[in-house]
């Protein structure tokens, strides 16, 4: 195994970052006498917020200088069908990791689905370029080792903003490392002395993922007052959704005191006044 | 059109079928919630997707749609969380007005684009006496995974209002609560600080829109 293999590099950087975190600044604790403030602090679960915000600012800088412009060129020049093919191909390459985690989570149905998808898409789907399995009624699902740890009952730990990799937490960071190490393609690339294959794939995955999220992120950035806080919340909700396989619907408190007023009579005047 | 008819029919049969297992009242609420969300989607298609409608007109239409069908005050109160009680009545009213402005200006585009694609209602589930979740998805062109959209509907049995929208598990109101809460904390717990930020934000969004 060569030492310049990309997943080793990624794992190394993550470990170095975790070491740096240990010597970095922490958020101010709220006044212990203020019960609501303490509850809020615990719920926010972001004791490293000042450091996380700095990392976020650096990530944002990298994104607007590099990743976003590249993604926009990709989106504007590559036709949609080709982009869909690339997305399918990359998803098919990830299938072994999804399969491993389906098995580790003891989910027999999903294990069979993933196996069937891999077989169908790698053959009928021509190396995964077409998602033939989805057409046959077996849609894709995502799984990763962070989700597996969560299913096993491992708590997420505090929020963490990783350099380059973005929003995470200790559990999902471990998951990310394990996913990189268990991925057969990455192993093949480093064992056969072709690390550039794994680098290219990582680059393609990064651009593909950015392209998939570009509208959503633009909109959140545009409409939020504190983009960092919005991203932190979105990351957690999306992870919870993935961990429960989309079955959990979070309890929404707003339902408890709805005021069922009919349409206010003055609304038309109100509308014309505001416009 | 025929497809939607068939779908609504299938859903009604589905819900009616489930009614034998659950209470008749919950059943009626679920059925009405599905119809309610369908009617909101239909109205959105009518008023927002016509391509030649100028943006200010679409914003106006969306403001009406938003006020008629969303529990704006309840959502605004929820989003402000524990700081609602700390605000003066004048601040509460000013906040609610700005909250509505922000929602209308920032969601008009997303709502318009969603309305143009086919929203497929899947199912409804009773959460408690006054709350129902409507499950739906938006089919995307080109075989991409459909987007899951869950609507939280509040009802008193006669009036139905949307309390929350969750896209792929991410709730609008939960995200806003985190966003706004963070601002209030940065402003030493003062709602007036949030109001200033909201004013700046809505002003810049409105300006951008008129370009």
Interface residues (C-beta under 8 A of the other chain):
Chain A: X36 X40 X44 X80 X81 X84 X87 X131 X134 X135 X139 X140 X219 X220 X222 X223 X224 X225 X226 X228 X229 X230 X232 X233 X234 X237 X238 X240 X241 X242 X246 X248 X249 X250 X252 X253 X254 X255 X257 X258 X259 X260 X261 X262 X263 X264 X267 X271 X274 X275
Chain B: X56 X59 X60 X63 X64 X67 X68 X71 X73 X74 X75 X77 X78 X82 X101 X102 X106 X107 X109 X110 X125 X127 X128 X130 X131 X133 X142 X143 X144 X145 X148 X150 X152 X154 X155 X156 X158 X159 X161 X163 X164 X166 X168 X169 X170 X171 X173 X174 X175 X177 X178 X179 X180 X181 X182 X183 X185 X186 X194 X197 X198 X201 X205
